[in-house]
Amino acid sequence: MKGVRNMSYQKVLFVLLDDYADWEAGSLAAALNEEPEGQGQKFDVQTVSLTKDPIKSIGGFTVLPDYGLDDAPEDFAGLILIGGNSWRKEDSKRVMELVDKAMEKQAVLGAICDATVFLGMNGLLNDIPHTSNDLEDLKETAGDS
């Protein structure tokens, strides 16, 4: 039944911080929540933020995250860091706990826009092929981290 969360779906967690880029999350979430060619829904997108307090997007949408970092599920197949204006702030470093879990379990890890800079600042892009918005900005901000 569409709209009802099935426990057999694979969870994909979207990390949304204050001032997140709502346009980056929407189309990807819709694609993951689709039921391709009648095969049934395979993924269940859920949101995580620093806390379960409401957050506001760059576009002005206020959302209530499904989880805060402290109660995020251990069982997930993918972790997507949605870009925005908060990835260079000190508080964002707390997200690394969840990123580390994703790496340990070999879950799919994705980052969009300035979230790639966050991964670079934390040394995760040094030895893997990746893309980002602006190579010079990434080099300047993340350096050899």
CORBELLIN-V71093 format. One record per pair of residues at least 12 apart in sequence whose C-alpha atoms are under 8 Angstrom apart, sorted by the first residue. I is the first residue (numbers start at 1). J is the second residue. D is the distance in Angstrom with one decimal. If there is no record, write none. Layout:
BEGIN
i j d
I J D
I J D
END
This chain:
BEGIN
i j d
2 41 7.9
5 44 7.1
9 41 7.2
9 42 5.2
9 43 5.0
9 44 5.9
10 42 6.3
10 43 4.8
10 44 6.0
10 76 6.3
10 77 5.8
11 43 5.8
11 44 4.8
11 45 6.0
11 46 7.0
11 75 7.2
11 76 4.7
11 77 5.6
11 78 6.8
12 43 6.6
12 44 6.0
12 45 4.9
12 46 6.3
12 76 5.9
12 77 5.7
12 78 4.5
12 79 5.8
12 80 7.4
13 45 5.8
13 46 5.0
13 47 5.6
13 48 6.6
13 76 7.0
13 78 6.1
13 79 4.8
13 80 6.2
14 45 6.9
14 46 6.2
14 47 4.8
14 48 6.0
14 79 6.0
14 80 4.8
14 81 5.9
14 82 6.6
15 47 5.9
15 48 4.8
15 49 5.6
15 79 7.4
15 80 6.2
15 81 4.9
15 82 5.9
16 47 6.8
16 48 6.2
16 49 5.3
16 65 7.9
16 81 6.9
16 82 5.9
16 83 7.9
17 49 5.7
17 50 7.0
17 55 6.9
17 82 8.0
17 84 7.3
17 86 6.3
17 87 7.7
17 92 7.9
18 55 5.2
18 56 5.5
18 57 6.2
18 84 7.7
18 85 7.5
18 86 6.3
19 55 7.6
19 56 5.8
19 57 4.4
19 58 4.7
19 84 5.6
19 85 5.4
19 86 6.4
20 56 7.2
20 57 4.7
20 58 5.8
20 82 6.6
20 83 5.8
20 84 4.0
20 85 6.4
20 86 7.3
21 57 6.0
21 58 5.7
21 59 7.3
21 82 6.7
21 83 5.5
21 84 4.8
21 85 7.9
22 57 5.8
22 58 6.8
22 59 6.5
22 61 7.6
24 82 6.5
24 83 7.1
24 112 7.4
25 82 6.3
29 45 6.3
32 44 7.3
32 45 7.1
33 45 6.7
46 65 7.9
46 66 6.1
47 65 5.1
47 66 5.1
47 67 6.3
48 65 5.5
48 66 6.0
48 67 4.7
48 68 5.4
48 69 6.5
48 72 6.8
49 65 6.1
49 67 6.5
49 68 5.1
49 69 6.2
50 68 5.2
50 69 5.3
50 92 7.8
50 94 7.4
50 95 7.4
51 65 7.8
51 67 7.0
51 68 3.9
51 69 6.2
51 70 7.5
52 64 6.5
52 65 5.4
52 66 6.8
52 67 5.6
52 68 4.7
53 65 7.1
58 84 7.4
69 94 7.9
69 95 7.2
69 98 7.4
74 101 7.9
76 107 7.2
77 107 5.0
77 108 6.3
78 102 7.3
78 107 5.1
78 108 4.4
78 109 5.9
78 110 7.8
79 99 7.5
79 102 6.7
79 107 7.1
79 108 6.2
79 109 5.0
79 110 6.3
80 109 5.9
80 110 4.6
80 111 5.6
80 112 7.8
81 110 6.1
81 111 4.5
81 112 6.3
81 115 5.9
82 111 6.1
82 112 5.4
82 113 7.5
82 115 6.4
83 111 7.1
83 112 5.0
83 113 4.8
83 114 5.0
83 115 4.9
83 116 7.9
84 113 7.3
84 114 6.1
84 115 7.3
85 114 7.4
87 114 6.4
87 115 5.9
87 117 7.6
87 118 5.7
88 117 7.8
88 118 6.5
112 132 7.7
113 132 6.3
113 133 6.0
114 132 7.8
114 133 7.5
116 131 7.8
116 132 5.9
117 132 7.4
117 138 5.8
117 141 7.1
117 142 6.5
118 142 7.8
120 138 7.1
120 142 5.0
120 143 7.8
120 145 6.8
121 141 6.7
121 142 4.1
121 143 7.3
121 145 5.6
122 142 7.5
122 145 6.0
123 142 7.6
123 144 7.2
123 145 4.5
126 144 7.3
126 145 7.6
END
